[in-house]
Amino acid sequence: MAAMEGLFVLEGRPTAQLIADQLREQIVQGVFRPGEQINESVLAVQLHSSRGPVREALQRLCQEGILVSRRNRGVFVLELSHDDVREIYAVREAVESVAADTLLDADAARLKETCQALQATVRKMAKQVAASDWHAIARLDMEFHATFVAGAANTRLIRIYDTLAAESRMCIHNLELAYPRIDALVHEHQTILDLLEAGERCGLHHAIEQHMRKAVEDLTAPDQPDAVTV
C-alpha cells in the first residue's frame, strides 16, 4: 500500500478515536486515494497498534461514509461520483440555510462572535490564495463553513456537518489542478459573511445557494472524471 509511506505515526498507545481522526485527515488530504484499499494489518503495524483499535477506527469511518466495506474484499476509500457530489452539496445547502436562519435569530453577541471568527478565516484564506497553497485553502474553506454551522449551536446540525465536511474536502482536493475560480473563493465567502452581518436573510440564502451551485458545477465539469479522484 504505497500511501502508507510517510503516514502518521502515533506516539503512545493509540485509541480507536485517535486513529480514526488521523486516518480521516489523511484521506481528505488525498494520502489515501479514492478506491484504494485500507489494509487493517498493515495499518496496525505502521501505528504500532493491535488490530482491535484499528478495526474499530475503520468501522467508525465506514459508518461516517468515508470508507466502504465490501464483503469478502476489505475496506476501501469512498469514490465520489458526480451524483454523490450533487447530493453532498444539496445537503450542505440545506444545513447551512438552517444555520443561517438560526444565527440571524440568535442574540447579537453570538452573531457578532461568529462573524468575527468567520472574518479571521477569510483573512487567512486570502493569504493562502496569494501563496497558492491549495491544501491550506481547502482546509480554510471548510473551516469557514464549519464555523458558520457551529454558530447555530445546534449539536445535531454540527454532527451532520462533520461528515459532510470530510466528504466535501475530498471533493475540493480534486480541483487542485483544475479549479477555475480560485480568486473568487475569498469574494464568495466574504459576501456570505457580509450578508450575515447585515442581517440580509433572503440575500444570505441566495448567496449560499449560489456558492453551492458553483461548487457543483466545477466538480462535475466535463473535464472532471465521473468518479472523483484526487
Secondary structure, DSSP 8 states (H G I E B T S, - for coil): -GGGTT-----SS--HHHHHHHHHHHHHTTSS-TT-EE-HHHHHHHTT--HHHHHHHHHHHHHHTSEEEETTTEEEE--EEHHHHHHHHHHHHHHHHHHHHHHHHS-HHHHHHHHHHHHHHHHHHHHHHHHT-HHHHHHHHHHHHHHHHHTT--HHHHHHHHHHHHHHHHHHHTTTTT-TTTTHHHHHHHHHHHHHHHT-HHHHHHHHHHHHHHHHHHHTSTTS-SEE--
